[in-house]
Amino acid sequence: MSTFMKNPQDVERKWYIVDAADKPLGKVAAQAATILMGKHRPDYTPHVDCGDCVIVVNAAKAVLTGKKASDKFYRHHTGHIGGLKEVSYGELLEKNPEKLVNIAVKGMLPKNKIASAAITRLRVYSGDSHSQQAQKPEVFVK
């Protein structure tokens, strides 16, 4: 018996909803990254982008455990001298929770071309409504 290897043209993608309300940010990001990579499927193939699409709702209601809201920072550089910008995770959760979830999920994906394609299938909304009703998404249960 030989090992089954999925071909890229045989991948059929489904849409899943992950609710982030009252859950730790890391747990939500890990669940979304697993779906985006396709590791929840029985036909998972590491070298093929066989993941599904993910909709994360209620991103503003995600919880940061411990002192992460005040002690952890998101840093980026503008490219100019002295252009290091930093924002605390608590402030980022208040102002732009979609970006915070996107950063967390992107950090849990592998650093390769498959992950670059996978992150484009992530949709994050701060409220409980989304605009992907036409795709008939299912609620993901672990």
SVG drawing of the C-alpha trace seen along z (x, -y; Angstrom):
<svg xmlns="http://www.w3.org/2000/svg" viewBox="-25 -59 44 61">
<polyline fill="none" stroke="black" stroke-width="0.4" points="0.0,0.0 1.4,-3.4 1.1,-6.7 -1.6,-9.0 -0.4,-12.4 -2.9,-15.1 -2.5,-17.0 -3.1,-20.8 -5.8,-20.6 -7.8,-18.1 -8.2,-20.4 -11.8,-21.4 -12.0,-24.2 -14.6,-24.8 -15.4,-27.8 -15.3,-27.7 -16.3,-30.2 -14.2,-30.5 -15.7,-32.5 -13.2,-34.4 -15.6,-35.7 -14.2,-35.2 -11.4,-32.9 -7.7,-33.5 -6.2,-35.0 -3.5,-32.3 -6.1,-29.5 -8.2,-31.2 -5.0,-31.8 -3.8,-28.3 -7.2,-26.9 -7.4,-29.2 -3.8,-28.4 -4.5,-24.6 -7.5,-25.1 -5.6,-27.3 -2.8,-24.7 -5.3,-21.9 -4.0,-19.8 -7.6,-19.1 -8.2,-17.1 -7.5,-13.4 -5.9,-14.0 -3.4,-16.5 -0.3,-16.7 2.6,-18.9 3.9,-20.1 0.4,-21.0 -1.7,-24.0 -4.8,-22.0 -6.1,-24.2 -9.6,-25.7 -10.9,-29.3 -11.4,-30.8 -13.7,-33.5 -12.9,-34.8 -15.7,-36.7 -15.9,-38.7 -12.2,-39.5 -12.7,-42.5 -14.0,-40.2 -10.8,-38.0 -9.0,-37.8 -5.4,-38.5 -4.2,-36.4 -1.7,-37.5 0.0,-40.9 0.1,-40.7 -2.2,-43.7 0.4,-46.0 3.8,-44.2 3.7,-42.8 4.3,-45.1 3.8,-44.9 6.8,-46.6 7.5,-47.6 10.0,-49.8 9.1,-52.5 12.4,-52.3 13.5,-55.7 16.1,-56.6 14.5,-56.4 11.4,-54.9 10.7,-52.1 7.0,-52.2 5.5,-50.1 2.0,-49.6 1.0,-47.6 -1.3,-44.6 -4.0,-46.1 -4.1,-49.2 -4.0,-47.3 -6.9,-45.1 -9.0,-48.2 -8.1,-50.1 -7.6,-47.4 -8.5,-43.8 -8.5,-42.5 -4.8,-43.3 -4.0,-41.7 -5.7,-38.4 -4.1,-38.5 -0.6,-39.0 -1.2,-36.1 -2.3,-33.7 0.5,-34.7 3.0,-34.0 1.7,-30.4 1.9,-29.5 5.1,-28.1 7.4,-30.7 7.1,-29.6 5.1,-30.2 2.2,-27.9 1.7,-30.1 1.7,-33.2 -1.2,-31.8 -2.9,-30.5 -3.0,-33.9 -5.0,-35.3 -7.8,-32.9 -8.2,-34.4 -11.1,-36.9 -11.2,-38.7 -14.2,-40.7 -14.4,-42.6 -18.1,-42.0 -20.3,-39.0 -21.5,-39.7 -19.5,-38.9 -20.0,-39.2 -19.3,-35.6 -22.8,-34.2 -22.7,-33.2 -19.9,-30.7 -22.2,-28.9 -19.6,-28.7 -19.9,-26.1 -19.0,-26.7 -15.8,-24.8 -16.0,-22.4 -12.9,-20.9"/>
</svg>
